[in-house]
């Protein structure tokens, strides 16, 4: 599967590899500002997950996990960053292949996506939902959309979280109403995790707040303390305190 997975690759291959896993909308093209902004220090790799963009389907979370694991095998160990849907895949890969993941970033992640996304799931199952996603996403077709919705409805990474061994950054926008309630739960469940909440931004942080995202990610991957990375991005950080909305 890894051999057929399309991926954008920029930066010197001798630098540490950073793999970016997209969400349910745009595929690798959503990382445009990271491909340019982080490529001086990292070999940045942004694949289209199976069923998205230029990668063949069919889509399933297992197919995504297997494909990303194969991609990592070409340049391991790597830093791994997943946004939303990509965070589900990244958590599974980090659990299944702990020696292959140096540092993990979960952005806009939900532990059980269906809990707070039932309205969206009903909409995406409808025919109008496909026309919206056709315009806004890189999904191949409506069957791929339905496969993704089914996977999101069944997804639950609760049991994976205590098994994640890599130092982990939980990154969430203060206006990300669906993901923010799970942010502290993720930190509490992962032994080496820290939380950074970015003000004035929502779910699409890598696109809408790219400068802050890149600064925080670079600081975390460069082994700066979470406090230093947070200060650089103008954000607040928490390890175990309850979040204030």
C-alpha positions, 0 to 999 in steps of 0.5 A: 500500500505504501508504494501507491500512497501519494505524498508531497515531500519537501526539505532535505531528506537528511533532516528529521522526517515530519509526516503530516496527516490531513483531516477529512476535507482537503488532503495533502494540499491543506499543509501548504503553509507547513510544507513551506514553513517547516521544510528548512529544518525537517524533511516534510512529508504530507501524504494523501490518505487512501481514498483522498486526492491522488491516493487510491482507495478504498478508504478505511482507518486500517488502510490509512494506518497500514499505508502510513506505517509503510511510509514511515518504514522508508524514513523511520523514526519520524515525527508524526502529526495528525489533524482530526481524522489524521489524529486518529490514524496517528494515534493508532500508528504510534501505538502499533509502531512505537519505535518508529515515532519520535514525537507525536502531535495530535491536533483537533483530535477527538477520542470518540468523534461521533459523540459530538459530531452526530449532526454532522454525521447525519448531514454527510450521510444525506445526498446534500452532504455529498455535494458539500464535501465534493466542493470542500474536500478531496474525497474520491466519491460518495461511497468513500465519504460514507466509508469515512463517516462509518469509520468516524461513527465507530472510532474510539481511541480510548484504549490506545491513549495509555499505550502511546509512548512517544512525547506527545503534543495535544494542540487545539484551537480555543474555538474548536468546540468539538475537539476542545472538550477532549483535549484535557482528557487526551493529556490525562490519558497519555503519560508524556503529553502536554496541551497547548490551546491556541486562542482565536482559532478553531479546527483548521488551525494549520490553515487559519493560524499557520504561523502559530501552528508552525512555531509551536510544532517547531519548538516541540520537535526541537526539544524545547520545553512545552513552556518555551514553545507555548510562549513562542506561539502566544498560547497557554499550556496545561499538563493536568489542569482543567481547561477554562473556556 
